[in-house]
Amino acid sequence: MANRHTIILMQTSQNRATRTFMDYDSISQAMDGICGLYERKLKDLNPAILNITYDIADLYNFIDGLADMSALVYDHSIQAYLPYDRQWIKQRTFQHLKKRATR
């Protein structure tokens, strides 16, 4: 699963102009990117708080609150990108954070 180019497609509101993408060299980096996006939003909303904490339910609510979010992950065996939905992203962020917490 390492080094699988991953593109995160997202739309923050119903306005089509909010569509954007982020690309990463691996699924792990993409999950870090999604967490970082949420953490930046928390810092913007709470500038006076130095140490912001959140749990997985908060992150899931953030992901579910977006108008759209999906992932395209490169599969070397077929030389194409495979699409994954919001639920897959939530499962992968959970696995990723769990792995980071045990380090």
N, C-alpha and C positions, 0 to 999 in steps of 0.2 A: 504493500500500500504506500510505501515511501516514494517520494519524488513523482507523484501523479499530479500533473498540472491541474489546478482547480480554479474555475471561474465562478464567483458568486454573483448571481443576478438578483437585484433587489429594486423594489419600488416602495418608497416610504409613505406615499399617500395615494389617493385615487387619481391625482393629477399625473398624467402620463409623463410630464416633464421631470418628475422625480425619479424616473428610471435611471439606474446606473449599474455599474459592475465593478468588481474588484477581482484581480487575478493573483494567484499565489502559486508557488512552486510545488506545494504539497497540500494534501487534505489537512494535515496538522496545522500548517501555517494559515490556511483558510479559517479554521475553527478559532485560532488565536485572533485573527482579524475580526471575526464576528464578535467575539468577546470584547475586543478592544473598542469596537464601534459602540457597543452598549456601555462600556465603562466611560467613554468620552461623553456620551449622552448624560450619564449620571453626574459626571463632573460639571457639565454645563448647567444642569438643573440644580446642583448643590455646590456652588463655588466655594462656600465657606467651610465645607467639610473636607478635612485633609485625607482621612482614611475611609473610603466608601466600601462597604461590603454588600454583597448580594448573594442570593441563593439561586439554585437552578430554576425554580419556579419564576423568579423575577426575569431571568434571561429568556425563558420560554414565553412569558407574557410580552416581552419586547419583540421577539421573533414573530409571535402571533399578531402583534399589533401593526406590523408592516402590511402594506397592501399586498405585497408579493415578495417571496424570497425562494430561490431555487439554486441548485448547483449543477455545474457541468464538470465532470471529472474525466480526464483523459485516460483511456484504456489502451495501453500499448499493444495488447494482443489483437485488437481490431483496428487500431490506429484511428480512433474516433472518440468523441466525447459522449459520455453517458449522462443522461439527465437524472437528477435526484430532487425530490420535493422537500418542502419545509419540515415534514416529519423526520425525514432522514437527517436533515441538518440538525434538528434538535437532539436526535439520538447520538450523532457524532460529536456534538459539542459536549454532551454529558459524558461520553466515554473519554473525550479529550481532557476535560476538567478533572475527571476522576484519576486519570493517569498522571496529570500534573500534580495533584494533591498528594500522591503517594511517593513523589520523588524526594 
